[in-house]
């Protein structure tokens, strides 16, 4: 008979979390106690907030059902390892809507994970490589969990930081919040040595160390970390308004453009219009539009029209050179070419849009901020496109206050 009541309750809870109905007699046999003791233990679990449902019958049965609040879970070794590996795999890439919650969950789990299981998790992660579709930089899960722990515990954080121009420094901060933009993670915190608020790109952070020194949280100037990051980005960029018409339904375009670009307005059944504001990296915007795999026309600004026209010409030259080397004029995708020149549909459309066949393929086109976009629009040190805004670390220039360069 199990006489240790807390241990018996945990064992009972672990059994009930298996999605099935447990007869009272089977639970009594598993726990090596009487059915009366099982009923008393069920009552204790209910008092602790676990919604245990009982069914009537000759033997009676018990099942853990969904309640109003999420009760604590009891995991065995294999379950804990599986969850930790899954959270680690996703934590290094910012995922909109689930990003911060996944990091908090990973931090809580790794805090209580026994050493033997932590070793298994690390071994599994080191032996596997995920194929991710995100184009943001990868981040070590340990970096995020250390930061999340110091944010939650109001503990000063020390780390090495590499600025956009390659300058390396050591920082001592009072971390306030981790913010995800969908492609990158940022840390908003108070820089002790610079006596000012700063934002740091987490993929440029290394050797994070929780100092153990507690601090009383300061009041963020904007009140909200996401708003502070947004304003910090805006201080370092020039924005412009754009208008683009698409030869596709609004639902199709809305599912393929980032939400911060705006919501497409239906023009008719097969066309829509997108208007909004973005940063100065018009080449990045041109790439993003070309990857939508539908015809479009850019109405403004003139800089974006020019960028789209140049992108179309560049892609046409690339296709022409490849086709000439292959068969003297036949396009790889089967499209007809005349005298080695691109077919009518492969050039830039009037108004700056890419005509049919001129858009970059989903699996072959450039990444949102990669390749030529970086070289032509925002070389490292002058700001890279971040969700439509140009930024280095999302905050004021290094060693400066108030975001002034």
Residue pairs with C-beta under 8 A, 6 or more apart in sequence:
1 32
1 33
2 8
2 11
2 31
2 32
2 33
5 41
8 31
8 33
8 41
9 41
9 44
9 45
10 74
11 30
11 31
12 27
12 31
12 38
12 41
12 42
12 45
13 45
13 50
13 64
13 74
14 74
14 76
15 22
15 27
15 30
16 22
16 45
16 50
16 52
16 62
16 63
16 64
17 64
17 73
17 74
20 63
21 55
21 61
21 62
21 63
22 61
22 62
22 63
23 59
23 60
23 61
24 35
24 38
24 39
24 59
24 60
24 61
24 62
25 35
25 59
27 38
27 62
28 34
28 35
28 37
28 38
31 37
31 38
31 41
33 41
38 62
42 52
42 54
42 62
45 52
46 52
48 71
49 67
49 69
49 71
50 64
50 67
50 71
51 64
51 65
51 66
51 67
51 71
52 62
52 63
52 64
52 65
53 62
53 63
53 64
53 65
54 60
54 61
54 62
55 61
55 62
55 63
75 83
77 117
80 109
80 113
80 117
81 117
81 120
81 121
81 124
83 109
84 106
84 109
84 110
84 113
84 117
84 118
84 121
85 121
85 124
85 125
87 102
87 105
87 106
87 109
87 141
88 106
88 121
88 125
88 141
89 125
89 128
89 130
90 98
90 102
91 102
91 103
91 106
91 139
91 141
91 144
91 145
92 138
92 139
92 140
92 141
92 144
93 132
93 134
93 136
93 138
93 139
94 134
94 136
94 180
94 181
94 182
94 183
94 184
94 185
95 102
95 134
95 180
95 182
96 180
96 182
96 259
99 180
99 182
99 185
100 178
100 179
100 180
103 144
103 145
103 148
103 178
104 148
104 152
106 141
106 144
106 145
106 148
107 144
107 145
107 148
107 149
107 152
110 118
110 145
111 149
113 121
125 141
134 183
135 183
135 367
135 368
135 369
135 370
136 182
136 183
136 184
136 203
137 184
137 203
138 203
139 185
139 202
139 203
142 208
143 202
143 205
143 206
143 208
144 178
144 185
144 202
146 157
146 208
146 209
146 210
147 157
147 175
147 178
147 187
147 202
147 205
147 208
148 178
149 155
149 210
150 156
150 157
150 175
150 210
151 175
151 176
151 177
151 178
153 210
153 214
154 174
154 214
154 215
154 216
154 217
155 175
155 210
155 211
155 212
155 213
155 214
155 215
156 172
156 173
156 174
156 175
156 192
156 210
156 211
156 212
156 213
156 214
156 215
157 172
157 173
157 174
157 175
157 189
157 208
157 209
157 210
157 211
158 170
158 171
158 172
158 173
158 208
158 209
158 211
159 170
159 171
159 173
159 205
159 206
159 207
159 208
159 209
160 168
160 169
160 170
160 171
160 205
160 206
160 207
161 168
161 169
161 170
161 171
161 200
161 204
161 205
161 206
162 168
162 204
162 206
163 169
163 204
163 392
163 393
163 398
164 380
164 381
164 382
164 383
164 384
164 392
164 393
165 380
165 381
166 381
167 398
169 398
171 191
171 193
171 198
171 200
172 191
172 192
172 193
172 211
173 187
173 189
173 190
173 191
173 192
173 198
173 200
174 189
174 190
174 192
174 215
174 217
174 218
175 187
175 188
175 189
176 188
176 189
176 190
176 197
176 217
176 218
176 220
176 225
177 187
177 188
177 225
178 185
178 186
178 187
178 188
178 202
179 185
179 186
179 187
179 188
179 199
179 225
179 226
179 229
180 186
181 229
181 386
181 387
182 258
182 387
183 368
183 369
183 386
183 387
184 201
184 202
184 203
184 386
184 387
185 201
185 202
185 203
186 199
186 200
186 201
186 202
186 229
186 393
186 394
187 199
187 200
187 202
187 205
188 197
188 198
188 199
188 220
188 225
188 228
188 229
189 197
189 198
189 200
190 196
190 197
190 198
190 218
191 197
191 198
194 399
194 401
196 396
196 401
196 402
197 220
197 221
197 228
197 395
198 393
198 395
198 396
199 228
199 229
199 232
199 393
199 394
199 395
200 393
200 394
200 395
201 392
201 393
201 394
204 393
220 228
221 228
222 228
222 231
229 394
229 395
231 403
232 391
232 394
232 395
232 396
232 403
233 279
233 386
233 389
233 390
233 391
233 394
234 389
235 396
235 402
235 403
235 404
236 383
236 390
236 391
236 392
236 396
236 397
236 403
236 405
237 279
237 280
237 383
237 389
237 390
237 391
238 279
238 280
239 277
239 278
239 279
239 280
239 389
240 277
240 278
240 280
240 282
240 301
240 303
240 304
241 275
241 276
241 277
241 300
241 301
242 274
242 275
242 276
242 277
242 278
242 285
242 298
242 300
242 301
242 304
243 273
243 274
243 275
243 298
243 299
243 300
244 273
244 274
244 275
244 289
244 296
244 297
244 298
244 299
244 353
245 267
245 271
245 272
245 273
245 274
245 296
245 297
245 299
245 353
246 252
246 253
246 264
246 271
246 272
246 273
246 274
246 292
246 294
246 295
246 296
247 270
247 271
247 294
247 295
247 296
248 270
248 271
248 272
248 292
248 294
248 295
249 266
249 269
249 270
249 271
249 272
250 263
250 264
250 265
250 266
250 272
252 294
253 264
253 272
253 274
253 292
253 294
254 263
254 264
256 291
256 292
256 293
257 264
257 274
257 288
257 292
258 387
258 388
260 276
260 387
260 388
261 274
261 276
261 278
261 288
261 388
262 274
262 275
262 276
263 274
264 272
264 273
264 274
265 272
265 273
265 274
265 275
266 272
267 273
278 285
278 388
278 389
279 383
279 385
279 386
279 388
279 389
279 390
280 377
280 378
280 383
280 390
281 369
281 373
281 377
281 378
281 383
281 384
281 385
281 388
281 390
282 301
282 303
282 304
282 306
282 307
282 377
283 307
283 311
283 372
283 373
283 376
283 377
284 368
284 369
284 373
284 377
284 378
284 385
284 388
285 304
285 307
285 388
286 304
286 307
286 308
286 310
286 311
287 311
287 360
287 365
287 366
287 367
287 368
287 372
287 373
288 368
289 296
289 298
289 308
289 353
289 354
290 308
290 311
290 315
290 354
290 358
290 359
290 360
290 365
291 359
291 360
291 362
291 365
291 366
291 368
292 359
293 359
293 361
293 362
294 359
295 349
295 353
295 354
295 355
295 356
295 359
296 349
296 353
296 354
297 349
297 350
297 351
297 352
297 353
298 304
298 305
298 308
298 351
298 352
298 353
299 351
304 352
305 351
305 352
306 352
307 352
308 348
308 352
308 353
308 354
309 348
309 352
311 348
311 354
312 347
312 348
312 349
312 354
312 355
312 358
313 347
313 348
314 372
315 346
315 354
315 358
315 360
316 342
316 346
316 347
316 348
316 358
319 331
319 332
319 342
319 346
320 337
320 340
320 341
320 342
322 332
323 329
323 330
323 331
323 332
323 337
323 340
324 340
326 332
328 340
329 337
329 338
329 339
329 340
330 336
330 337
331 337
331 343
333 357
335 343
335 345
335 346
335 357
336 343
337 343
343 357
344 355
345 355
345 356
345 357
345 358
346 355
346 357
346 358
347 355
347 358
348 354
348 355
348 358
349 355
349 358
359 365
360 366
366 372
366 373
367 373
368 385
369 378
369 384
369 385
369 386
373 385
374 380
374 384
374 385
377 385
378 384
378 385
378 390
380 392
381 392
382 390
382 392
383 390
383 391
383 392
384 390
384 391
384 392
386 394
395 403
396 402
396 403
396 404
397 403
397 404
397 405
